[in-house]
Amino acid sequence: MDVAMVGDMHAGTLPERMGVEFLEATPERVTGRMPVEGNTQPYGLLHGGASVVLAETLGSVAAAIHAGPERIAVGIEISATHHRSATSGHVTGVATRLHAGRTLATYEIVISDEQGRRVCTSRLTCLLRDR
């Protein structure tokens, strides 16, 4: 799927409000980035919930591409481990397929800071169902 199309699909949604940009989009791997600024908690650190939004967005897009145009992907479980904080710049997330079947798809999402240090590791499982 074209990355611009993925971005257009998210117009007016939470990921757009948070500044998520899509960089690559295939059923096996989706990459995107998000600014730290505007997505922080009161101490100036990247909000853990913002990392989870980025992770679920990237994994859900990958699952939806895998599912195909006649089906939808719905997140049913997500976990996240926050390894370090980020205070400026952008974080980049890479969703990599772990399993893709007819009814379930699971992705690992690694979010890193601009120095390549892991900020968060997440795992998302999506239910794939007919529209």
Secondary structure, 3 states (H helix, E strand, C coil): CCHHHHHHHCCCCHHHHCCCEEEEECCCEEEEEEECCCCECCCCCECHHHHHHHHHHHHHHHHHHHHCCCEEEEEEEEEEEECCCCCCCEEEEEEEEEEECCCEEEEEEEEECCCCCEEEEEEEEEEEEEC
